[in-house]
Amino acid sequence: MLKTKRNIITIVITLVVIIAINLISDHFYKRFDLTKDKRYTLSDEALQTIADVDSPLIIDVFLEGEFPSEFRRLRNETQQLLEEFTVYNNNVKFDFINPLDNEDTRDQNLQQLSQRGLQPFQINIQESGKTSQELIIPWALASYNEQTVIIPLIKNKIGATDQELVNGSIQNLEYAFAEAFKKLVNPKQKKIAVLKGNGQLSDIYIADLLKKLGEHYFLAPFTLDSVASNPEKTLNDIKAYDLIISAKPSVAFSENEKYVLDQYTMNGGKSLWLTESIIMDRDSLMNETNKGVAVYRDLNLSDFFFKYGVRVNPVIVNDMYSAPIVLSIGEGSNARLQRLQWQYSPLAASNPNHPITTNLDPVKFDFASQIDTLKNGINKTILLRSSQLTKLQGVPREISLDVVTQEPNPEDYKEPHQTLAVLLEGEFTSVYDKRIKPFKISEDKTTSKTTKMIVIADGDVIKNEVIRNKPQELGFEFLTKRKFGNKEFLENAVNYLLNDDGLINIRTKEVKLAFLDSEKIEAQKSKWQIINIALPLVILGIFGFAFGFFRKKRYSK
């Protein structure tokens, strides 16, 4: 009787504890991420993008179906990521849809998705030594308050294997969704002025970056022409912008224009300068002689940058670590395109310790100048630099395509790393401090608010290719089929200058994935099937036989 009473008490206590745990878990919820790279922990910046979501944010993911293991991993990682968002805010709801499941509606669904910009992606499936091709839809649609944005789930990379492609795509997932949520939830606020009137690149050559920036910021062209007739109005107009971008100016700035830009900086304006001090580009070499002359370009900005703490020198950076050039070798029917090393296109190494350049692919330059940093009160951070196998060439200088046929002498490349892009931060001193001002304004400032500026020693960093009058993706070279980090670098630079650090931190988050070796899987398939299927059954049989034997022996006495 006493034993029965104790059992009842134990059962009651156990039930009370279980109920209490369930009640507590309803109010206190915690997930534990034990991965080394915190793969399943969303960054604070990503969570902030959905903090103000107060009505349903619907996400339709079309990456559904029977895939190879790599793409199945991408699908599962997408689901796990979205589950993390829904835990933080239950207004975030998602669903996986397979638009290719029904053969009767497959073609119609593909057409409708393609019209919306959701192009199918073709993958190769290898089974038992045979290769077949299938389509997947690596896209998602997010809708909130009658607005919809497209979310790419695959970050394409020319020449990458499926594993490399999926690895890069998984690493980019958090950024892809956070960026989309930011577009839907947070309206544009900050404004960017794209400077015109001093020979800057025309819009078609910077279209790809402008299109990307336009998703988050207001963009407008801004000319300094009116400074001659009404300089103070020009200054007041430009002060309305949070950032100015000058993309490869080729016409010298007047003193009035420089004073307006200087006072813009003194009032806390941010600026991104893509400039150079030499005149030379690849197109100049595409003539009968295959030669061109690089000469000094005076933009009348030397004192401007010097006062702020940098100097763009009239030299060409020639680097052994460089991108190739594609040239036609031979004549007539024997002519063929060939990739040749081109030391005038340095591939800049990134600063791994700054958010703008963390986890960044090499940035491609063309006929870059070199930057010196000068001592003053401004904090300077080198963002991009050449390799150690560098030499500097002064101008004027004749440049010939014939150099590609000559073996470079490593003994000539003894210069140390050369600075190609630098970030300036702090309180700037006016270029016109203790100098005669070009014109009078009501409130001249000699010291700025805390602000930022980035100077890049090559305007071609922002220049996208144009093929058949259509701008191509920035950083992608059509002939070599290579993709460089130019676009990501400039996106990060703009985000940082505008204090939009959240997107940078998400974009540069690194996730490391371990994939199975497909060749070993094929070669050792039978072995592991036996180990995982037959061996447990054998062990279970042995255990059952032994258990029955000893039980029979024990109770037979």
KAFEN-V866687 format. One record per helix or strand of 2 or more residues. SS is the DSSP state (H for helix, E for strand). FROM is the first residue (numbers start at 1). LEN is the number of residues. If there is no record, write none. Layout:
ss=SS from=FROM len=LEN
ss=SS from=FROM len=LEN
This chain:
ss=H from=2 len=26
ss=H from=44 len=5
ss=E from=57 len=5
ss=H from=69 len=20
ss=E from=92 len=5
ss=H from=106 len=10
ss=E from=121 len=7
ss=E from=130 len=7
ss=E from=139 len=6
ss=E from=147 len=6
ss=H from=162 len=24
ss=E from=191 len=6
ss=H from=203 len=3
ss=H from=207 len=7
ss=E from=218 len=6
ss=H from=227 len=12
ss=E from=243 len=5
ss=H from=255 len=12
ss=E from=270 len=5
ss=E from=278 len=2
ss=H from=282 len=4
ss=E from=291 len=6
ss=H from=302 len=7
ss=E from=310 len=4
ss=E from=315 len=5
ss=E from=322 len=8
ss=H from=332 len=3
ss=E from=336 len=15
ss=E from=363 len=2
ss=E from=370 len=4
ss=E from=379 len=7
ss=E from=390 len=5
ss=E from=397 len=4
ss=H from=401 len=5
ss=H from=410 len=3
ss=E from=419 len=11
ss=E from=447 len=10
ss=H from=459 len=4
ss=E from=466 len=2
ss=E from=470 len=2
ss=E from=476 len=2
ss=E from=482 len=2
ss=H from=486 len=12
ss=H from=501 len=7
ss=H from=518 len=6
ss=H from=525 len=31
